[in-house]
Amino acid sequence: HPRKPGSMAASNNPRKFSEKIALHNQKQAEETAAFEEVMKDLSLTRAHRVRRRRRCCRRRPGGHTPHGDSAPGKPPSFPSGLRGCVSGC
């Protein structure tokens, strides 16, 4: 590859390198900020889901187990508000 006479001088210019580094640092900072925003949203969503599940499934009829008040051989009966918990919220 033949090079142009001025191309070597331009590529070794410290000012050009510092501009490239500054642009790279700016781009990296923007990408890091975007990543942190996504991770924050994700953790808030997970925390909300856990709180909702705990609130939804906190109390079960008949004691500690979901089948505590059902007779043997008979499917358990749940109040309508707990049906979402049984299916996984």
KEBASE-791227 format. One record per residue: x, y, z of N, C-alpha, C in turn. Coordinates in steps of 0.1 Angstrom, whole numbers, padded with zeros to 4 digits, always signed. Layout:
XYZXYZXYZ
...
***
This chain:
+0008-0012+0000+0000+0000+0000+0009+0012+0000
+0008+0020-0010+0015+0033-0010+0008+0043-0001
+0015+0050+0007+0008+0060+0016+0010+0074+0011
+0001+0082+0014+0002+0096+0010+0013+0103+0019
+0019+0113+0014+0030+0119+0022+0026+0124+0035
+0014+0130+0037+0010+0136+0049+0002+0127+0058
-0001+0115+0054-0009+0106+0062-0002+0101+0075
+0010+0099+0074+0018+0094+0086+0018+0105+0096
+0020+0117+0092+0021+0128+0102+0008+0130+0109
-0003+0129+0101-0017+0131+0107-0020+0120+0116
-0016+0107+0114-0020+0096+0123-0012+0097+0136
+0000+0103+0135+0008+0104+0148+0006+0117+0155
-0004+0124+0151-0006+0137+0158-0012+0135+0172
-0005+0139+0183-0011+0137+0196-0024+0143+0199
-0027+0153+0192-0041+0160+0193-0051+0150+0188
-0049+0144+0177-0058+0134+0171-0061+0123+0181
-0050+0118+0187-0051+0107+0197-0059+0111+0209
-0057+0123+0214-0064+0127+0226-0079+0129+0222
-0082+0134+0210-0096+0135+0206-0103+0121+0205
-0095+0112+0199-0101+0098+0198-0103+0092+0212
-0094+0094+0221-0095+0089+0234-0107+0096+0241
-0109+0109+0240-0120+0116+0246-0133+0111+0240
-0134+0109+0227-0146+0103+0221-0149+0089+0226
-0138+0081+0227-0140+0067+0232-0145+0068+0247
-0139+0076+0255-0143+0077+0269-0158+0082+0270
-0162+0092+0262-0175+0097+0262-0185+0085+0258
-0182+0078+0247-0190+0067+0243-0191+0057+0254
-0180+0053+0260-0180+0043+0271-0189+0048+0282
-0188+0061+0286-0196+0066+0297-0211+0065+0294
-0215+0068+0281-0229+0068+0277-0234+0053+0277
-0225+0044+0273-0229+0030+0273-0231+0025+0287
-0222+0029+0296-0222+0025+0310-0235+0030+0317
-0238+0043+0314-0250+0049+0319-0263+0042+0315
-0263+0038+0302-0275+0031+0296-0276+0017+0303
-0264+0010+0304-0264-0003+0311-0269-0002+0325
-0264+0008+0333-0269+0009+0347-0283+0012+0348
-0289+0020+0338-0303+0023+0338-0311+0010+0336
-0307+0002+0326-0314-0011+0324-0313-0020+0336
-0302-0021+0343-0300-0029+0355-0309-0024+0366
-0310-0011+0367-0318-0005+0378-0333-0008+0375
-0337-0007+0363-0351-0010+0359-0354-0025+0362
-0344-0034+0359-0346-0048+0361-0347-0051+0376
-0338-0045+0384-0339-0048+0398-0352-0043+0404
-0357-0032+0400-0369-0026+0405-0381-0036+0401
-0380-0041+0388-0391-0050+0384-0391-0063+0392
-0379-0068+0394-0378-0080+0402-0383-0078+0417
-0379-0067+0423-0383-0064+0436-0398-0062+0437
-0404-0056+0427-0418-0054+0427-0425-0068+0426
-0420-0077+0417-0426-0090+0416-0425-0098+0429
-0414-0097+0436-0412-0104+0448-0422-0099+0459
-0423-0086+0460-0432-0080+0470-0446-0084+0466
-0450-0084+0454-0464-0087+0450-0466-0102+0453
-0457-0110+0451-0458-0125+0453-0460-0127+0468
-0451-0120+0476-0452-0122+0491-0465-0117+0496
-0470-0105+0491-0483-0100+0496-0494-0109+0492
-0494-0114+0480-0504-0122+0474-0505-0135+0481
-0494-0141+0484-0494-0155+0490-0491-0156+0505
-0492-0145+0512-0488-0144+0526-0497-0153+0534
-0510-0153+0533-0518-0161+0542-0526-0171+0533
-0526-0183+0538-0533-0194+0532-0544-0199+0541
-0555-0204+0536-0566-0209+0545-0561-0222+0552
-0565-0224+0564-0563-0237+0571-0549-0239+0576
-0541-0229+0578-0528-0231+0583-0516-0228+0574
-0505-0235+0575-0493-0232+0568-0493-0238+0554
-0500-0248+0552-0499-0255+0538-0511-0251+0530
-0510-0251+0517-0521-0248+0509-0533-0258+0509
-0530-0270+0514-0540-0281+0514-0544-0284+0529
-0542-0275+0538-0544-0277+0552-0559-0280+0556
-0568-0274+0549-0582-0276+0553-0590-0285+0543
-0584-0292+0534-0591-0300+0525-0592-0314+0531
-0603-0321+0528-0605-0335+0532-0597-0344+0522
-0593-0355+0527-0585-0365+0519-0593-0368+0506
-0587-0368+0495-0593-0371+0482-0601-0360+0476
-0603-0349+0483-0611-0338+0478-0601-0327+0474
-0603-0321+0463-0593-0310+0459-0595-0298+0468
-0584-0291+0471-0585-0279+0480-0594-0268+0474
-0600-0261+0483-0608-0249+0479-0601-0237+0484
-0599-0228+0474-0592-0215+0478-0602-0203+0475
-0601-0193+0484-0608-0181+0481-0604-0176+0467
-0613-0169+0460-0609-0164+0447-0597-0155+0447
-0594-0148+0457-0582-0139+0458-0569-0147+0458
-0569-0159+0461-0557-0167+0462-0554-0175+0449
-0564-0175+0440-0562-0184+0428-0549-0179+0420
-0546-0166+0420-0535-0162+0413-0522-0167+0419
-0522-0168+0432-0510-0174+0439-0507-0188+0435
-0518-0196+0435-0517-0210+0432-0511-0212+0418
-0515-0203+0409-0510-0205+0395-0496-0198+0393
-0491-0192+0403-0477-0186+0402-0477-0171+0402
-0488-0165+0406-0488-0150+0406-0486-0145+0392
***
